[in-house]
């Protein structure tokens, strides 16, 4: 009996570490938006095309990563894949430090491609590692993963802000590389605690069949557009505030950190009130708050207006993820890592394609266009949530 309790405690400890890995995932994904001011891309509008290339390269890395991950997973297992993903990410950041401006932008495009591969490997490994937690508490696991992810985004922004004037740009990026290095050590020491997926999982063919179902497609599309909304703001907010509002780079980064903080706190509050609030009313209020915040950002000319705008945008976007997490937990009570990694990979690719598109648009039409996608995307997200609700009523699922 004592041995059983001890074993359960050990596995619970690793489940917590696996969920904490989403902090590193958020850290890696948020780093580009935070580091752009340090690379000096607010000075020259034609350079916005390079910013679009950076986000697109990161997205391509995410798309390519499953091809590598499946081979590594089949040969070496989850533990090795976690450590390998952290090492790839650390190497990518060290490479980016070596090729900071004024080196050619194409060196950094290659480095961000490698960083995207590292982040994609990490995500797939984490979705395998959290499967026991998902079986015991589906919605709670997805929500906790999302909270860790948001905390990672906030951490990346605060670290860049805190080191902005203290270090050179290469020194700053080398400092950031210590984070995935630390996680590599953590997972290397935790390898024996990992539980491999059990036979209760459906086959990958069944998971892929579900992925072709209308409900799963709607979930994937919703997360695609919602992440696109969030990352359009996260990727471009500092450049927008520097050029449009006239803030200093450090002040713009502090407001970006506030955006992540409002988003994180909003999600915590949303999870707490979700069971006591009508979802339709919460959805309507969230959509209106996000739209109002985007309009404030578009018309503001001072720091107070910028903070107010990100407060409304963060609060508006905050409840979308908990609503989706609860629906996914009900709709897909079983778990297959490939299936869930597919849904969230689509979401993360959307979160990078949107700011990439804005880079190409801003180079021709100015930085003010960066709020266009969040405005349109928020309306699409509300429509997709209504379609998911309608589809669940029709199918009875």
Secondary structure, 3 states (H helix, E strand, C coil): CHHHHHHHHHHHHHHHHHHHHHHHHHHHHHHHHHHCCCCCCCCCHHHHHHHHHHHHHHHHHHHHHHHHHHHHHHHHHHHHHHHHHHHHHHHHHHHHHHCCCCCCHHHHHHHHHHHHHHHHHHHHHHHHHCHHHHHHCHHHHHHHHHHHHHHHHHHHHHHHHHCCCCCCHHHHHHHHHHHHHHHHHHHHHCHHHCCCCCCCCCCHHHHHHHHCCHHHHHHHHHHHHHHHHHHHHHHHHHHHHHHHHCCCHHHHHHHHHHHHHHHHHHHHHHHHHHHHCCHHHHHHHHHHHHHHHHHHHHHCCCHHHHHHHHHHHHHHHHHHHHHHHHHHHHHCCCCCHHHHHHHHHHHHHHHHHHHHHHHHHHHHHCHHHHHHHHHHHHHHHHHHHHHHHHHHHHHCC
